[in-house]
Amino acid sequence: MTTPQRSALPKRKLKPKAIALHIGLNTVSAAAYEGWDGPLAACESDAHDMAAIAKSKGMKATTLLTRKATRAKVLAAMRSAAKALKAGDLFFLSYSGHGGQVRDVDHEEADRKDETWCLFDGQLIDDELYFELSKFAKGVRILVLSDSCHSGTVTRALPPAIPPGFRSKAMPDVVARRVYDAHHAFYDQLQKDVVKAAGGRIVDPDAALSQVGAVGQAAAVVGRFAAAVILISGCQDNQTSLDGEHNGAFTEQLLKVWNHGAYTGTYGNFHARIRAALPASQSPNLFVLGDAARFLAQTAFTV
């Protein structure tokens, strides 16, 4: 007697996984920044509020605040997420703090600057951030919200007047020069290590995207990128992001548009509505890396 064969059951589709990392620094280590501690007021609150959005959407969220927001911990958290996430999964990364600059050793123009996030014990260079994001698997969606200044460009022109009750998130130019002069060997080597690990010279996404007018051209400029990345930053490269008493100006408007989850539009519309609510002196930027067209059209924060 033959045993009846069981019909093959269709494989159940796994629910996408989501990991969130939220970084907020109200100050930095004066020892790492040549006596400057960069006091801000609302960056930890920004990180908490971004984590609250992540948790409300079922994401596993980690916050790294001020003293815990070190280079080692931020890089370790990003690398852990890159190993854990597969196609269809989501990585939500937010940063609130000062933006800084170091000399760019990988380009021919002597006066170019690399943009940085000012972490507690040292700066994270944009080349490093780009390289770490490039390690994520094909099909992973990456959302980056950065409430900071691109001070490498901001300092080329007179900054706008700061409204009462706000502070600029740009590292002062004199501090940036002093920090780089004291630690140039470290920051120069970081850039060289990234290029070596990438197998050759990589294109700085800030420099590349400043030369194009449409986000759709980004992938062609920066090269192949396996993951789909959306970056919404607090301001344009020639502007200043502001820190308030309870939230940064960018994060404050983001939360108003989000409206405790009542917002159900796309990322493109989300960016447009935040931008419309801010003054002309602070216009949030949006660009993409990789094949992000479908990601842009999704409802914001959808896992």
C-alpha positions as CSV (number, residue, x, y, z in Angstrom):
1,M,0.0,0.0,0.0
2,T,1.5,3.3,-1.0
3,T,1.6,6.2,1.4
4,P,-0.4,9.2,0.1
5,Q,1.8,12.2,-0.7
6,R,1.1,15.4,1.2
7,S,0.6,18.3,-1.0
8,A,3.4,20.8,-0.8
9,L,2.3,23.8,1.3
10,P,3.3,27.2,0.1
11,K,6.1,28.9,2.0
12,R,4.8,31.5,4.4
13,K,6.2,35.0,3.5
14,L,8.2,36.3,6.4
15,K,7.2,39.7,7.8
16,P,9.9,42.4,7.0
17,K,12.2,43.1,9.9
18,A,13.0,46.7,11.0
19,I,15.9,48.0,13.1
20,A,16.1,51.6,14.2
21,L,19.1,53.6,15.6
22,H,18.6,57.1,17.0
23,I,21.6,59.3,17.9
24,G,21.3,62.5,19.9
25,L,24.0,64.6,21.4
26,N,23.4,67.6,23.7
27,T,27.2,68.0,24.1
28,V,30.5,66.4,23.0
29,S,33.7,65.6,24.8
30,A,35.8,68.7,25.2
31,A,38.9,66.4,25.2
32,A,38.1,65.2,21.7
33,Y,37.3,68.7,20.4
34,E,40.1,70.8,21.7
35,G,38.2,72.3,24.6
36,W,34.9,72.8,22.8
37,D,31.9,70.9,24.2
38,G,29.3,72.2,21.7
39,P,26.3,72.6,24.1
40,L,22.9,72.0,22.6
41,A,19.5,71.6,24.3
42,A,17.1,69.4,22.2
43,C,19.1,66.7,20.5
44,E,18.4,64.0,23.0
45,S,14.7,64.8,22.9
46,D,14.9,64.6,19.1
47,A,16.4,61.0,19.4
48,H,13.7,60.0,21.9
49,D,10.9,61.3,19.6
50,M,12.3,59.5,16.6
51,A,12.6,56.3,18.7
52,A,8.9,56.7,19.7
53,I,7.9,56.8,16.0
54,A,10.0,53.7,15.3
55,K,8.4,51.8,18.3
56,S,4.9,52.9,17.3
57,K,5.5,51.2,13.9
58,G,6.8,48.0,15.5
59,M,10.5,48.6,15.0
60,K,13.3,47.5,17.4
61,A,14.8,50.9,18.4
62,T,18.1,51.7,20.1
63,T,19.0,55.2,21.3
64,L,22.6,56.4,21.7
65,L,22.6,59.6,23.7
66,T,25.5,62.1,24.2
67,R,28.2,60.1,26.2
68,K,27.0,56.8,24.7
69,A,27.0,58.2,21.1
70,T,30.7,57.3,20.5
71,R,32.2,56.4,17.2
72,A,32.7,52.8,18.2
73,K,29.1,52.3,19.4
74,V,27.5,54.0,16.4
75,L,29.6,52.1,13.9
76,A,29.0,48.8,15.8
77,A,25.2,49.4,15.7
78,M,25.2,50.1,12.0
79,R,27.4,47.1,11.2
80,S,25.1,44.8,13.4
81,A,22.1,46.1,11.5
82,A,23.8,45.5,8.1
83,K,24.4,41.8,9.1
84,A,20.9,41.3,10.4
85,L,18.8,42.8,7.6
86,K,17.9,41.2,4.3
87,A,16.0,42.3,1.2
88,G,12.7,43.9,2.1
89,D,13.8,44.9,5.6
90,L,14.1,48.4,6.9
91,F,16.9,50.3,8.7
92,F,15.8,53.7,10.2
93,L,18.7,55.9,11.3
94,S,18.4,59.3,12.7
95,Y,21.0,61.8,14.0
96,S,20.6,65.1,15.9
97,G,23.6,67.1,16.8
98,H,26.4,69.3,15.4
99,G,27.6,69.0,11.9
100,G,31.4,69.5,11.4
101,Q,34.1,69.3,8.8
102,V,37.5,67.9,8.1
103,R,39.9,68.4,5.2
104,D,39.1,66.1,2.3
105,V,42.3,64.2,1.4
106,D,40.7,62.1,-1.4
107,H,39.9,64.8,-3.9
108,E,42.1,67.0,-6.0
109,E,40.7,70.4,-4.9
110,A,42.8,71.5,-1.9
111,D,40.0,73.5,-0.3
112,R,37.4,70.7,-0.3
113,K,35.9,69.7,3.1
114,D,34.3,66.4,4.1
115,E,31.1,66.8,6.1
116,T,30.8,65.1,9.5
117,W,28.5,64.1,12.3
118,C,30.0,65.3,15.6
119,L,29.9,62.2,17.8
120,F,30.9,62.3,21.5
121,D,34.5,61.2,21.1
122,G,35.2,62.2,17.5
123,Q,33.7,63.0,14.2
124,L,32.1,60.4,11.8
125,I,33.0,61.4,8.2
126,D,30.4,61.3,5.5
127,D,32.7,58.9,3.5
128,E,32.5,56.5,6.4
129,L,28.7,56.8,6.7
130,Y,28.3,56.2,2.9
131,F,30.6,53.2,3.0
132,E,28.8,51.6,6.0
133,L,25.5,52.1,4.3
134,S,26.9,50.5,1.1
135,K,27.4,47.2,3.1
136,F,23.7,46.6,3.5
137,A,22.2,43.9,1.4
138,K,20.4,44.4,-1.9
139,G,16.8,45.3,-1.3
140,V,17.2,46.7,2.2
141,R,15.4,50.0,2.7
142,I,17.4,52.6,4.6
143,L,15.8,55.8,5.9
144,V,18.2,58.5,7.3
145,L,16.9,61.6,9.0
146,S,19.7,64.0,9.8
147,D,19.0,67.2,11.9
148,S,22.4,68.8,11.7
149,C,24.4,71.3,9.6
150,H,26.6,70.7,6.6
151,S,29.1,73.1,8.1
152,G,31.7,72.4,5.5
153,T,29.6,74.4,3.1
154,V,27.8,76.6,5.6
155,T,31.1,78.4,6.5
156,R,31.7,79.5,2.9
157,A,29.1,82.2,3.3
158,L,27.8,84.4,6.1
159,P,25.3,82.3,8.1
160,P,21.7,83.6,8.5
161,A,20.7,85.4,11.7
162,I,19.7,83.0,14.4
163,P,16.2,83.6,15.8
164,P,15.9,84.1,19.6
165,G,15.6,80.8,21.5
166,F,17.6,78.8,18.9
167,R,21.2,77.8,18.4
168,S,23.0,76.8,15.3
169,K,24.0,73.1,14.9
170,A,27.1,74.0,12.9
171,M,30.5,73.4,14.6
172,P,32.2,76.9,14.6
173,D,34.7,77.1,11.8
174,V,37.5,78.1,14.2
175,V,36.8,74.9,16.3
176,A,36.7,72.8,13.2
177,R,40.1,74.0,12.1
178,R,41.5,73.6,15.6
179,V,40.2,70.0,16.0
180,Y,41.4,69.0,12.5
181,D,44.9,70.5,13.1
182,A,45.2,68.5,16.3
183,H,43.9,65.2,15.0
184,H,44.6,65.4,11.2
185,A,46.5,62.2,11.1
186,F,43.5,60.3,12.6
187,Y,40.9,61.8,10.2
188,D,43.1,61.6,7.1
189,Q,43.8,57.9,7.8
190,L,40.0,57.3,8.3
191,Q,39.4,58.6,4.8
192,K,42.3,56.5,3.3
193,D,41.0,53.4,5.1
194,V,37.5,53.8,3.6
195,V,38.9,54.2,0.1
196,K,41.1,51.1,0.6
197,A,38.2,49.1,1.9
198,A,36.0,50.1,-1.0
199,G,38.6,48.9,-3.4
200,G,39.6,52.3,-4.8
201,R,38.5,55.9,-4.8
202,I,34.8,56.3,-3.8
203,V,32.6,59.3,-4.8
204,D,31.6,61.5,-1.9
205,P,27.8,61.6,-2.1
206,D,27.5,65.2,-0.8
207,A,29.9,66.4,-3.5
208,A,28.2,64.3,-6.2
209,L,24.7,65.3,-5.4
210,S,25.6,69.0,-5.2
211,Q,26.1,68.8,-8.9
212,V,22.8,67.4,-9.9
213,G,19.3,68.8,-9.7
214,A,17.1,65.6,-9.5
215,V,17.3,62.8,-7.0
216,G,16.8,60.3,-9.8
217,Q,20.3,61.1,-11.1
218,A,21.9,60.2,-7.7
219,A,22.5,56.5,-8.4
220,A,24.2,57.3,-11.7
221,V,26.5,59.8,-10.1
222,V,27.6,57.8,-7.0
223,G,27.7,54.4,-8.7
224,R,26.0,51.1,-7.8
225,F,24.4,50.9,-4.4
226,A,22.7,47.7,-3.3
227,A,20.4,49.1,-0.7
228,A,17.7,51.7,-1.3
229,V,18.5,54.9,0.7
230,I,16.4,58.0,1.4
231,L,18.1,60.8,3.2
232,I,16.2,63.8,4.5
233,S,18.5,66.3,6.1
234,G,17.7,69.4,8.2
235,C,18.8,71.9,5.6
236,Q,20.5,72.5,2.3
237,D,24.3,72.4,2.1
238,N,24.5,76.2,2.3
239,Q,22.1,76.6,5.3
240,T,22.1,76.2,9.0
241,S,19.9,73.7,11.0
242,L,18.6,75.2,14.3
243,D,18.4,73.7,17.8
244,G,15.5,74.7,20.0
245,E,14.5,74.2,23.6
246,H,12.4,71.0,23.1
247,N,13.2,69.9,19.5
248,G,15.4,71.0,16.6
249,A,13.5,73.1,14.1
250,F,13.6,70.3,11.5
251,T,12.5,67.6,14.0
252,E,9.8,69.9,15.4
253,Q,8.2,70.3,12.0
254,L,8.6,66.6,11.2
255,L,6.7,65.7,14.3
256,K,3.9,68.2,13.4
257,V,3.6,66.7,9.9
258,W,3.7,63.2,11.4
259,N,0.9,64.2,13.8
260,H,1.2,61.1,16.1
261,G,0.8,58.8,13.1
262,A,-2.1,60.6,11.4
263,Y,0.1,61.3,8.4
264,T,-0.3,58.5,5.8
265,G,1.4,60.0,2.7
266,T,4.6,59.1,0.8
267,Y,8.2,60.1,1.8
268,G,8.3,62.6,-1.1
269,N,5.2,64.4,0.2
270,F,6.5,64.1,3.8
271,H,9.6,65.9,2.9
272,A,7.7,68.6,0.9
273,R,5.3,69.3,3.8
274,I,8.2,69.6,6.3
275,R,10.0,71.9,4.0
276,A,6.9,74.1,3.4
277,A,6.6,74.6,7.2
278,L,10.2,75.9,7.7
279,P,11.5,79.4,6.7
280,A,13.4,79.9,3.5
281,S,16.7,80.0,5.5
282,Q,16.3,76.3,6.4
283,S,15.0,74.1,3.6
284,P,15.3,70.4,4.3
285,N,17.1,68.5,1.6
286,L,16.1,65.1,0.1
287,F,18.2,62.7,-2.0
288,V,18.3,59.0,-2.7
289,L,21.0,56.4,-3.3
290,G,20.3,53.1,-5.1
291,D,17.0,52.0,-6.7
292,A,14.8,54.0,-4.3
293,A,11.8,54.9,-6.5
294,R,9.4,52.3,-4.9
295,F,10.7,53.2,-1.5
296,L,10.0,56.9,-2.0
297,A,6.4,56.1,-3.0
298,Q,5.7,54.1,0.2
299,T,3.8,55.4,3.2
300,A,6.3,57.0,5.5
301,F,7.8,54.7,8.2
302,T,6.1,51.6,6.8
303,V,7.9,48.4,7.8
